Amino acid sequence: MRTLLLITAASCLACSAVAGDDVMAGRFGNTTITRDAHGITNKIHYKADGTFDGTQGDATFSGTWKLDDKGRVCLTSIVSGTLCTPAYAHRVGDAWTAGGYTVSLVAGIQ
């Protein structure tokens, strides 16, 4: 499960930073998709209420997120604990790489 949290955190890396809560706004109501070098895909849904959930194959995961005073998004799950990474804004249609993952932000909940 720690791998799932790392993948989720990787989905927050890269592109240009935006101040305040706007950094995550493009993700609400949309799906962040991560793929690793082995083709393992995760679908992550960030919510404005500070929670996230997602899937990896048939497995599901969930937790909470928050922005800290250092411009990082901190993800917490019961299984994996807390992991903080730099937070960057993305828009639907963006694709990037982060920590060995290919990441994209697509419209809607998939």
N, C-alpha and C positions, 0 to 999 in steps of 0.2 A: 504494500500500500504506500510506502514511502515513495516508490517510483511514481505512483499516480500523482502525489503531491508535487514532486519535482517536475513532472510533465505539465501539470497545471500551472506551476510557477513559471516555467519556461514560456508558456503561452503569453505571459505578460511582458516579455523582454522585447527590445528593439524599437526602432522608429523614433519619432520626435515626442518629447515630453510636453505635457500640458499641465498647468497648475490646477490644484484643487481636485474636486470630485469628477471634473470633466474627463480626467484621464481614463476612467472606466466606463463612461457613459455610452460609448459606441458598442460596448459588449452587451448591454442590457437588452433582452429580448432577441438576442442573436446567439450564434454558436461559434465558439472558438474550437477549431479542429487542429490537433497536433498529430504528427506522424514521425516515428523514429526511423533510424536506418534499417530496421528489420520490418518496416511496414506496419507496426502496431499503431493503431489509430485510437485517439481519445476525442470525445466530444464533450465540451465543457460549456456550462451555462452560468454566467455571472448574473446576479440579481441585484437590483438597487437597494434591497433591504440588507445587504452585506452577507448574503449566502451564495453558495455555488453548488452545483451538482453536475454530474456527468456520467459517462459510460466509457468503458473499455471492453469491447466485445459484449459479453453478457454480464459483466461485473459493473456495479454502480458504485459511485462514491459521492460524498457531499462534505460540506464544511462551511466555514465562514471566511470572509476576507475583510480587510480594512486597510486604509491608507495610513501610513505612519507619518511622523513629522520630518522624516528624511526622504520623502518622495518615493517610498517603497510600498508595494502591496504585500501584505502579510496574510498568508493562507494558513488556516488552522483546520485540522481534522482530528477526530478522536484517535484514529489509528496512527497517523503520521506526525502529530504534534504541529508546530508552527514553523513556517519557512517564509522568509521575506526576500523579495527580489525587487530591483528597480522597476517602477511602473511607467509605462509609455502608452500614449493614446494610439488607437487604431480605428479605422473605419471599415464598414462592410466592404468586402472586395480586396482588402489588404492581404498580402502574404509576405512572410518573413522567415528568417531562420533564427533560432535561439538555442544555445546549449546543445547542439546536435539534433535539434528537432526542426521540422518544417511546420510552420504554423500558418493558419489562414482564419480569417473572420468572415463568416457567411451569414446571410440574412435568415432570420427566423430560428425557431427551435427545431433542431434536427436530431 
